[in-house]
Amino acid sequence: MNLTPTTYLLALLVALAACGEQQPRGYQSTSSTAALGDRQYGGVFRLNESEFIKSLHPHGINDVYSYRVAAQVYEGLFKFNQETLAVTEGLAESCEVAAGNVVYTIKLRKGVKFHDDPCFADGKGRELTAQDVQYAFTQLCTAYPENRAFHIFDGVIKGARAYFNASANGAKPGVALEGVKVLDTHTLQLTLEQPNSQFRITLARPETFIFPREAFEKYGPELNRRAVGTGPFTLASVDEGKSVNLKRNPHYYRKDQYGNALPFLDGINMQFIKDKRTEFLEFKGGRLDMIYRVPTDDIMRILEESQANPDGNFGKYPLQREAESQTQIYAFQNANPLFKDVNVRKAISFAIDRTKILNYVLNGEGFAAGLHGLTPPAFDWYDIQKVKGYDFNRDSANYYLSKAGFPGGKGFPEITLDMSEEGGRHTSVAVEIKRQLKENLGIDLNLNVLPQAQITEKCLNGNYQMVRLAWVADFPSPENFLWMFHGKYVPAQAQGNSYPNVSRYRNPRFDALYEKALTASTQEEITRYFLEAEKVAMEDAPILVLWYDECYRLLQSHVKNLPNNPMQYRDFTEVYFANPAAETAKANLP
């Protein structure tokens, strides 16, 4: 399934800070070698994320920050093209589908090796085999505490649910996972319960990254901070809360179009600075090679000056601007006694002026106000204009609040919004929403700022009233957004893990349409069923859609071959520096 994003390239110059500023400490990149095709080896790519990783174990990844790290270390059978987001082969060399689109015969690439690691007897990475894929997929269908990803195979791989149930409470199933068979050392056969239109995409998702038995048995729960994969980079170090460092995998199997061994970079240094102003200064000082999300108050000035004077102070470095596969929302806890009432959810949805927030609070830092469904306008074949959301309407807001039994907000209890702080803009938005709810409905909103780890736990356990979330795609399909509403995994009890349906929304009609899309055989059917399902969900207002994001990503001029995309899917395999020798003095890796 191809995704062709609309990409706008602007020019931007950021005045670099004066020489002599302190450089990062640690290991210094030493190589600087010419490669074919006017490319270069060497240098350490430095970037920042606003939140620290939660888990690097594929079956425990449920946040975008962990995914961006793990995607450089692990690989799956399939992967995404960084420019188009089309699904392409990864560890799989070929794939044949037969028996009514339920049997997938996959041949693996030969000569692929796991990273060198102490989990292996001699410390040397061995060759990947079909048995490794079988083992990783069997663990994905096993009930163990760190596994939060079984849902992607449940009802998809034949026998997955039976195996999962048989492994409950640490039990060892007496039979193998029925739908995963090894035909020979490099050939695997996967059998599905029924046709699944999204299955190749599933096999490119982080949950299906492949790891060796040796690592799982040696490190167990420690895999959340250990990683042994087949990817272009190896995990060098994790400094909790501060940095993650990757080094070049010298045994990586892939080559580029010119025959150069990959990757080009010596390593990647990821820092975790929460404050966007500090991050911006680090970029200006030359200590970061990329900045994702330019501070809100700088965006308009940057765009205006770059357009007015391309050769001036803002005319040298590329600014990549993209409609993003990310939607900013507030989720209602639909099982909460107050928010069980759809009229309360609709009242709040109508009470918010999203356009005002986008234009005046965010200074235009967003693609569009969230006036439709959860799915953003990032898929050219999926028209979100056909999904009716909630525009600002004070009369409608008060009508539904009165219908819920709270005319003029009388008797309505104070509600709490749980949120983490990621650089300032979300606090500004929350303050404005607090003001609008008071002004338009006469209800009070309490803002409760917590660490991201606590927010995650609250979402999983349903221990909240409203929570701020950014729903970010990890695969290019509306399914990635609509599965948030799938009622299959919502527990009957008030508490209990409800991922990915953290809002605990239930509607059998939505579920039926969503599931039909998964088994549809044509793109037309897939689109129709997903659109109908999203219309059903939005009529129930299970979440408050705020805005669809736009990615502003700024690169230093020496960075080459790092295309942007709506999903912020990053593959550093073929990234190189135009002048790595000059960057070596600044590129350090602990």
Secondary structure by P-SEA (a helix, b strand, c coil): cbbbbbbbbbbbbcccccccccccccccccbbbbbcccbbbbbbbbbccccccccccccccccaaaaaaaaacccccbbbccccccccccccccccccccccbbbbbbbccccccccccccccccccccaaaaaaaaaaaacccccccccccccccccaaaaaaaaacccccccccccccccccccbbbbbbcccccaaaaaaaccccccccaaaaaaccccccccccccccccccccccccbbbbbbccccccccccccccccccbbbbbbbccaaaaaaaaaaccccccccccccaaaaaaaaaaaccccccccbbbbbbbccbbbbbbccccccccccaaaaaaaaaacaaaaaaccccccccccccccccccccccccccccbbbbcccaaaaaaaaaaacccccccccbbbbbbbbcccaaaaaaaaaaaaaaaaccbbbbbbbbcaaaaaaaaaaccccbbbbbcccccccccccccccccccccccccccccccccccccaaaaaaaaaaaacccaaaaaaaaaaaaaaaaaaccccccbbbbbbbbbccccccccccccccccccccccccccccccccccc
